[in-house]
Amino acid sequence: MNPDFLSLMSQAARLTQGGDLQAATAAIQAALSGSAVPAATDHADVMDVIDVEVREIHREAQQTTTSADPEPAAPAPAARPVNPGPAGQFISGTHTEAADTREYKLYIPAVATEEALPLVVMLHGCTQNPDDFAAGTGMNEAARQRGFYVLYPAQTQHANSSRCWNWFKHNHQKRGRGEPAILAGMTRDVMSRYNIDPQRVYVAGLSAGGAMAAILGDAYPDLFAAVGVHSGLPTGSASNVQGALSVMQTGAAASPRTEVSPPTIVFHGDQDATVHPANGEQVVAASAGVSKPEMKRARSGNGRDYTRRIYKEAGGRVVAEHWAVHGAGHAWSGGSARGSYTDAAGPDASEEMLRFFFANTLRRTH
């Protein structure tokens, strides 16, 4: 890559982290054109074509506290129904909706039972892929021990050069549109071909994947019984690149809770320099409403302190949990170094999300 381009992108990253979005945009535009940084720029909306550079900024910020980017996943063949082997299987597949096609990996547990099993949908973060995310979260190992399916949709570099889910684009935030429609259709397709309990389907994600998990929960409360958002952002917190940069650095505005929002568990490092911790608080606010939480501060067995807030309805049902992991950055809490963007010292986010998920079944609306 051109050294001048890298220098300008590094400058843009520093400006973004410092909150000077106008100057950061100017640096991005200069990098694209190969010219010097102008003295001033208009406040016009940044076009979506610049989102490649925005994700370069996001990736550079992540690399200050995490490991190197993984290699892109190889193209995967279409999935076929499979009889699980003695150690379970991790197969590749492809799903197509009107909006587009996405590949995925599916973990099939080795179980000798006729009982329908839960499904957990796991949405990776920027620059990640299903294999990397599975390794970092340890979710396949948990599925092997407990008996549930795990679906890992894969973002394409064609849709987003850094393989981020496009949570910040208005056409990817609603039911029946864009990536939410693809992901919901993929989930239903897998459910139709395997013995999955439709009352116990859950979705979780990291960073851009966490933001998309929040969107899926709000858009498809009839499909997902509970949601896990790690280092993510609330639904509708941005509708373009410029807005995404702003909320990532300063936090999203409060959004009202909807009655159909599924129960939600949030993990967020309080030293996250990529997605401001206030975003995690707003994800919880959208699910918990104004109820006063029960609070507990403790230290995980792995070493980090954390504060856990539990929000309940009047009848005692838990509708939200918020885990603030003290001293942690932009990384999956309690994750394995075998995957990228993990923090082994934090409480085990995978274990706590599964506990939260399996305490919830889909609420019938009629």
Secondary structure as UniProt FT lines:
FT   HELIX           3..17
FT   TURN            18..19
FT   HELIX           21..33
FT   HELIX           48..50
FT   HELIX           51..63
FT   TURN            64..65
FT   TURN            86..87
FT   STRAND          89..96
FT   STRAND          101..108
FT   STRAND          117..123
FT   TURN            126..127
FT   HELIX           130..137
FT   HELIX           139..146
FT   STRAND          149..154
FT   TURN            157..159
FT   TURN            161..162
FT   TURN            167..168
FT   HELIX           170..172
FT   TURN            175..176
FT   HELIX           178..193
FT   TURN            194..195
FT   STRAND          196..206
FT   HELIX           208..219
FT   TURN            221..223
FT   STRAND          226..230
FT   TURN            235..236
FT   HELIX           241..250
FT   TURN            259..260
FT   STRAND          264..269
FT   TURN            270..271
FT   HELIX           278..288
FT   TURN            289..290
FT   STRAND          294..299
FT   TURN            301..302
FT   STRAND          305..312
FT   TURN            314..315
FT   STRAND          318..325
FT   TURN            326..327
FT   STRAND          332..333
FT   TURN            337..338
FT   STRAND          342..343
FT   TURN            344..345
FT   HELIX           349..358
//
